[in-house]
């Protein structure tokens, strides 16, 4: 079992190679050499580049969650989310070139893009939780997927934002959150319109079942 220190060495080596050589420019054997660990240790700890990436994202999640400002609890939800996402960019700042290489790789590799999307959804659900927003249920899943897309656009701006104050990045995040609020209001209106249709469909199915078998007791949802 690898120690936490060994895991950190492996992830650090992975990020350095990613920044220097790009996603396809190195193999796991290169990670082992750079980290100074045996292949057997690497295999037992992280079996693939994707596993290394997942560990990196989990570390960033942990850093952001540790930095949550309790004084933001009384602020509007939008402001809380803005603060959390800027904190996330601050956490990944030392690894900007690795992130740049990763984003470039996803544009060429759909399979990698799908894998990153899945991991990003997990991370951003935690960001929603950190902001005090619901992170479970269908609506939250839709929000987290929308947030993945929106945040990736912000990251694209952040990668080329040389201003120490990240003015362009903050402006981009503001715009994406504005667009997200519009999208969410449309989603809620659509859900409101669909609810009567869903209820009628359920009622029709129950009526059909009752007609086919009049001795069948009503289901709890019919009460």
Secondary structure, DSSP 8 states (H G I E B T S, - for coil): ---HHHHHHHHHHHHHHHHHH-TTS--HHHHHHHHT--HHHHHHH--SHHHHHHHHHHHHHHHHHHT--GGGGGS-HHHHHHHHHHHHHHHHGGGHHHHHHHHHHHHH-HHHHHHHHHHHHHHHHHHHHHTT---SSHHHHHHHHHHHHHHHHHHHHHHT---TT-HHHHHHHHHHHHHHHHHHHHHHHHHHHHHHHHHHHHHHHHHHHHHH-TTS---GGG-
